Amino acid sequence: MKRNVLLIFMSTRKETAEMAQKILTAWGCFIKTRLGIHDGVLENCTDTGLVFIELVGEEEKHEELERKLNLVKGVDARLVKMEIQD
């Protein structure tokens, strides 16, 4: 069984989150699971964030999503392809 996971690090979350969100929304049909994490809340909110995404569908589309996210300044997206044995 194959699993594709996209890890997205945002170094300037406050500036990049809106554009990254628009891209993820446009590619929403390929997203099975999504988890966003950032340190701190309220007045201690940090400017970095990490998003874990489990993808479904065609691998070519996953690679295109990774490419589009990496065009956003402050975003580092990495596609991880895993082969899991049953």
Order of alpha helices (4+ residues) and beta strands (2+ residues): beta-alpha-beta-beta-alpha-beta
